[in-house]
Amino acid sequence: MSRRAQRARLRLKWRAAGAAGCLAVLAPLALGKGVDLSLRADDRSPNVGQQVTIDLKAQLDPEITQACDQMRVVVVAPGVSVRKALRSLEGGKQSRRIGHWGAFRLESLRPKGELRWVGRLRPNKTGRWTLVVPNLCGAGGFVLPEGVKRLYLDVAR
């Protein structure tokens, strides 16, 4: 084997070892291990136009040292696929219709104390709305296809 091929092989081994090390450090947070989320609404069967307060709490294992300061929720309208909404946010082929209540939107929650976030929404049509926490602690990307945590709201007239 030539010296050039040996160096290339050695570089590849070091890159693989570095990637494995990064995964070992980041995997617990990325996979949700050590993170327990609680997603609640003050009214799970509101009327159209009624304000609903969303409360998200996190509990972290002491082993996790990454800051958890930003959380979001995807609000998915009745009849829209959660998978399609998350893929669209990830930059898939579907159009990005964030802010359009006929489909879905990405809503940032405001911090309210340590590891607690609050948000408000007013559903504008009847049916079963799905609220999805798409990732953990502001981490990049989204947990596909289902998100990390879900909550359903049954909206009536």
Buried (B, 14 or more C-beta within 10 A) or exposed (E): EEEEEEEEEEEEEEEEEEEEEEEEEEEBBBEBEBBEBEBEBEEEEBEEEEEBEBBBBBEBEEEBEBEBEEBBBBBBBBEBBBBBBBBBBEEEEBEBBBEEBEBBBBBEBEBEEEBBBBBEBEBEBEBEBBBBBBBBBEBEEBBBEEBBBBBEBEBEE
